Amino acid sequence: MPLCKEERIGIFKHFGATLEQAEELFAYSRSGLTEQFTPNFSHDEPFIETWNVYFKESKKNGAFNTLRKYLPKLRFPVEEGISETEEYRNVTLKGEPCRSNVKLLSYPDAVKLDIYESEAGKIPVIFTDNRDDFITLVQALAHKNEPFIIPASMGACMVKGFNNWDRINRYRTVWEAENIGKNWADYFEEFQTHRELYQDRFIILSDNGYSGVDAASFNLSEKKWKELSLIIRREHECTHYLTQRVFGSARNNMFDELIADYAGIVKAIGKFDAKWFLKFTGLENFPEYRQGGRMDNYKGKPPLSDSAFIVLQKMVHQCALNLEVKKQHSIDAAALTELYKLSLEEIVMQNPTHI
């Protein structure tokens, strides 16, 4: 049975929270999940059919050349205010032809496109090993070509709700062939209610050290650390994809990050190593917290108070130790689904000697 509010408040207080801080943490950690859910990742999402076309074409024409052909945001520069210009809005909001054709990346030939078979189904993955180009891709595809600041600890981005005008045009061609004499403009309003027909989800990855951590931290070669970082990052994002498909939830929250890092580390090295996770999050010298650690990115909205954040650090640290005891050597959709039904407080309780 899930913990009731009083039990969860009691756990927060055990870790040093005042009642006020416990209420703050309860609001932060509350998942919003209910017992009513139906796993729906038994089939790929509709966008995969079109992205399979992109993937096949990329083998012949190169990944970036193919992507910029179909995703016109990759033909605009990244510059402040561009998303408000008339041409940009006409292209991205109305699907008008794109006249812009800038050289967006420094190393476009290094971009790769893959269709990855995740635990939640196939998902497109765009990869570059150039840090500057990774930042540019994220700014273009996730932030409307605006120069949004990308944290140094960020090496992956899940783009969701991406309006793909190429898919719209493909659908329109079929619709008009099947509806002779009818006006597409009259149908378009209804079409917009079916977001699965035109909105895409994909992942952008880089292979720099995961969470901004260097290879020396784990006594690894640069080459090996890049390989492992890529695996951790990919599985981390795919875990968010799974929870979104199963529960309709992928939050900017430390519980979600814990589960996603857990999956990534197990996939990369065959087990969960708490030291790795704690290094990633800035808790490697617990109880001291390294300022600028990745936990800074997950304080919530509105952000937790400094005192509540310290309590959260204690709980995340204990959760990592408890998960290490599980000695999980592989991870699949069913295991991740069960884990995601829990909460930080429930994972903490898996060590009864601590409570």
C-alpha positions in Angstrom: 0.0 0.0 0.0 1.3 3.5 -0.8 2.3 5.6 2.2 -0.3 8.0 3.5 0.6 11.7 3.9 1.2 11.4 7.6 3.7 8.5 7.1 5.5 10.5 4.5 5.6 13.6 6.6 7.1 11.5 9.4 9.9 10.2 7.2 10.8 13.8 6.1 10.9 14.8 9.8 13.1 11.8 10.6 15.7 13.2 8.1 15.7 16.5 10.0 12.8 18.5 8.4 10.6 20.8 10.4 6.9 20.4 9.8 7.0 23.3 7.4 9.9 21.8 5.5 8.2 18.4 5.5 5.1 19.9 3.9 7.3 21.6 1.3 9.0 18.3 0.5 5.7 16.4 0.4 4.5 18.8 -2.3 7.8 18.4 -4.1 7.8 14.6 -4.0 4.2 13.9 -4.6 4.0 12.0 -7.9 0.4 12.6 -8.9 0.2 9.0 -10.1 -2.9 7.0 -9.4 -3.5 3.3 -9.3 -5.3 3.6 -12.6 -2.8 3.3 -15.4 -2.4 1.1 -18.5 1.0 0.4 -20.0 0.8 1.5 -23.6 4.3 0.9 -25.0 3.4 -2.4 -26.6 3.6 -0.6 -30.0 5.7 2.1 -31.4 4.3 5.7 -31.5 3.1 6.8 -34.9 6.0 9.2 -35.6 8.4 6.2 -35.9 7.0 5.4 -39.4 8.2 8.8 -40.8 11.5 8.7 -38.8 12.2 5.3 -40.3 12.1 7.1 -43.7 14.5 9.8 -42.4 16.8 7.0 -41.1 17.0 5.2 -44.4 17.6 8.4 -46.3 20.3 9.4 -43.9 22.3 6.4 -44.8 22.6 7.7 -48.3 22.6 11.5 -47.9 24.0 11.9 -44.3 22.1 12.5 -41.1 22.3 16.2 -40.8 21.5 16.9 -44.5 18.5 14.6 -44.2 17.3 16.2 -40.9 17.6 19.8 -42.1 15.6 18.8 -45.3 12.6 17.8 -43.1 13.1 19.9 -39.9 13.4 23.5 -41.1 14.5 24.7 -37.7 17.9 23.3 -38.6 18.1 25.8 -41.5 17.7 28.9 -39.2 20.6 30.4 -37.2 20.6 30.4 -33.4 20.2 34.0 -32.3 18.2 36.0 -29.8 14.8 37.0 -31.0 14.7 34.8 -34.1 11.6 32.9 -32.9 9.6 36.1 -33.1 10.5 37.0 -36.7 7.9 36.7 -39.4 9.7 34.1 -41.5 10.5 31.9 -38.5 6.9 32.0 -37.3 5.5 31.4 -40.9 7.7 28.3 -41.3 7.3 26.7 -37.9 3.7 27.7 -37.1 2.2 27.7 -40.5 4.3 25.2 -42.4 5.3 27.7 -45.2 8.4 26.9 -47.3 11.7 27.8 -45.6 14.0 30.2 -47.4 16.7 30.3 -44.7 19.6 28.1 -45.3 22.4 28.9 -42.9 25.3 26.7 -42.0 24.2 25.8 -38.5 26.8 23.3 -37.2 30.6 23.3 -37.3 30.8 19.6 -38.0 27.5 18.5 -39.7 29.1 15.3 -41.1 29.6 14.1 -37.5 25.9 14.0 -36.8 24.4 10.5 -36.7 20.8 9.4 -36.6 19.6 6.1 -35.1 16.2 4.5 -34.3 16.9 3.0 -30.9 14.9 0.0 -29.6 14.2 1.2 -26.0 12.2 -0.6 -23.3 9.3 1.7 -24.2 9.5 1.1 -28.0 11.5 2.7 -30.8 12.6 6.3 -30.5 14.8 8.5 -32.8 18.2 9.4 -31.4 20.3 12.3 -32.9 24.0 12.2 -31.8 27.0 14.4 -32.2 30.4 14.1 -30.5 31.0 17.9 -30.7 29.9 19.8 -27.6 29.2 23.1 -29.4 27.1 21.4 -32.1 25.2 19.5 -29.4 24.3 22.8 -27.7 23.3 24.3 -31.1 21.1 21.3 -31.9 19.3 21.5 -28.5 18.8 25.3 -28.9 17.4 24.9 -32.4 15.1 21.9 -31.8 14.1 22.3 -28.2 14.3 26.1 -27.7 13.1 27.7 -30.9 16.6 28.6 -32.1 17.0 31.0 -29.2 20.4 31.0 -27.4 19.1 29.2 -24.3 21.8 28.5 -21.8 22.6 24.8 -21.7 24.2 23.7 -18.3 27.7 22.1 -18.5 26.2 19.0 -16.8 23.7 18.5 -19.5 24.6 16.1 -22.3 21.2 14.9 -23.4 17.8 16.3 -24.3 14.4 14.7 -24.8 12.5 16.8 -27.3 8.8 16.2 -27.1 5.7 17.8 -28.6 7.7 18.7 -31.7 5.4 19.9 -34.5 6.6 18.1 -37.6 5.2 19.8 -40.7 6.7 17.1 -42.9 4.4 14.6 -41.2 1.5 17.0 -41.6 2.1 17.4 -45.3 2.5 13.6 -45.8 -0.9 13.1 -44.0 -2.5 15.9 -46.1 -1.4 14.2 -49.3 -3.0 11.0 -48.3 -6.2 12.7 -46.9 -6.7 14.7 -50.1 -6.4 11.6 -52.3 -9.0 9.8 -50.1 -11.3 12.8 -49.8 -11.8 14.1 -53.4 -13.7 17.3 -53.5 -13.2 18.1 -49.8 -11.2 21.1 -48.5 -8.2 20.3 -46.3 -8.5 23.7 -44.6 -12.0 22.7 -43.4 -10.6 19.5 -41.8 -7.4 21.0 -40.4 -9.0 22.2 -37.2 -10.1 18.6 -36.4 -6.8 17.3 -37.5 -5.0 19.5 -34.9 -6.8 17.6 -32.1 -5.0 14.4 -33.0 -1.5 15.4 -31.8 -0.2 11.9 -32.3 -0.4 12.5 -36.1 2.0 15.4 -36.2 3.9 15.7 -32.9 7.2 13.9 -32.5 9.5 12.9 -29.7 13.2 12.3 -30.1 16.5 12.4 -28.1 19.6 14.5 -28.8 22.8 13.0 -27.3 26.4 13.9 -26.8 29.3 11.7 -25.5 31.0 14.1 -23.2 31.5 13.0 -19.6 28.2 12.2 -18.0 27.0 15.0 -15.7 30.2 16.9 -16.5 32.2 14.3 -14.6 35.7 13.5 -16.0 37.2 10.0 -16.7 39.8 10.3 -14.0 37.0 10.3 -11.3 36.4 6.6 -12.1 40.0 5.7 -13.2 38.8 5.2 -16.8 40.3 6.1 -20.1 38.7 9.0 -22.0 37.6 6.6 -24.7 35.9 4.2 -22.2 34.3 6.9 -20.2 32.8 8.4 -23.4 31.4 5.0 -24.3 29.9 4.5 -20.9 28.6 8.1 -20.7 26.7 7.6 -24.0 25.1 4.5 -22.7 24.1 6.0 -19.4 22.7 9.1 -21.1 20.7 7.1 -23.7 19.2 4.8 -21.1 18.5 7.7 -18.8 16.4 9.5 -21.4 14.8 6.3 -22.5 13.6 5.8 -18.9 12.0 9.2 -19.0 10.4 8.0 -22.3 9.1 4.9 -20.6 7.6 6.7 -17.6 5.9 9.2 -20.0 4.3 6.4 -22.0 3.3 4.3 -19.1 2.3 6.9 -16.5 2.1 10.1 -18.6 4.8 11.5 -16.2 8.3 12.6 -16.8 9.1 15.3 -14.2 12.0 17.6 -13.6 12.4 16.0 -10.2 15.1 14.1 -8.2 13.0 11.0 -7.9 12.7 10.7 -11.7 16.4 11.5 -12.0 17.3 8.7 -9.5 15.3 6.1 -11.4 16.7 7.2 -14.8 20.3 7.2 -13.5 19.7 3.9 -11.9 18.6 2.4 -15.2 21.5 4.1 -17.1 24.2 2.9 -14.6 22.9 -0.7 -14.6 22.8 -0.8 -18.4 26.4 0.6 -18.6 28.2 -1.4 -16.0 25.9 -4.3 -15.1 25.0 -3.1 -11.6 24.1 0.1 -9.7 27.0 1.8 -8.1 25.9 4.4 -5.6 29.3 6.1 -5.8 28.7 6.9 -9.5 25.3 8.3 -8.9 26.4 10.4 -5.9 29.3 11.8 -8.0 26.8 12.7 -10.8 24.5 14.6 -8.5 27.1 16.4 -6.3 26.8 14.2 -3.2 30.2 12.4 -3.5 31.4 14.0 -0.3 28.2 13.7 1.6 27.1 15.4 3.9 28.8 18.1 2.0 27.1 19.1 -1.3 29.2 20.2 -4.3 27.8 23.5 -5.4 26.9 23.3 -9.1 26.1 19.6 -8.8 23.3 18.2 -10.9 20.8 18.3 -8.0 20.8 22.1 -8.5 18.8 21.5 -11.7 16.0 19.7 -9.8 14.9 21.9 -7.0 11.4 22.1 -8.4 9.1 25.0 -9.2 8.8 27.0 -7.0 12.3 25.9 -5.9 12.8 24.2 -2.5 14.1 26.3 0.3 17.8 25.8 1.1 16.9 24.0 4.3 14.4 21.7 2.6 17.0 21.1 -0.1 19.5 19.8 2.5 16.9 17.3 3.7 16.4 16.2 0.2 20.1 15.6 -0.2 20.1 13.3 2.9 17.2 11.3 1.4 18.7 11.0 -2.0 21.9 9.8 -0.5 20.2 7.1 1.5 18.1 6.1 -1.5 21.2 5.5 -3.6 22.7 3.3 -0.9 19.5 1.3 -0.7 19.3 0.8 -4.4 22.9 -0.4 -4.5 21.9 -3.2 -2.1 19.4 -4.5 -4.6 22.3 -5.8 -6.8 20.2 -5.5 -10.0 22.3 -6.7 -12.9 19.8 -6.0 -15.7 16.8 -3.7 -16.0 13.6 -4.0 -18.1 10.3 -2.2 -18.6 8.5 -4.2 -15.9 11.2 -3.6 -13.2 11.4 0.1 -14.0 7.6 0.4 -14.0 7.4 -1.2 -10.5 10.2 1.1 -9.2 8.6 4.2 -10.6 5.4 3.4 -8.6 7.4 4.1 -5.4 8.6 7.4 -4.0 11.8 8.6 -2.4 10.3 7.9 1.0 9.4 4.4 0.1 12.8 3.6 -1.3 14.3 5.0 1.9 12.1 2.6 3.9 13.7 -0.3 2.1 16.5 0.0 4.7 14.5 -0.7 7.9 17.5 -0.2 10.2 17.6 3.5 9.1 14.1 4.3 10.1 
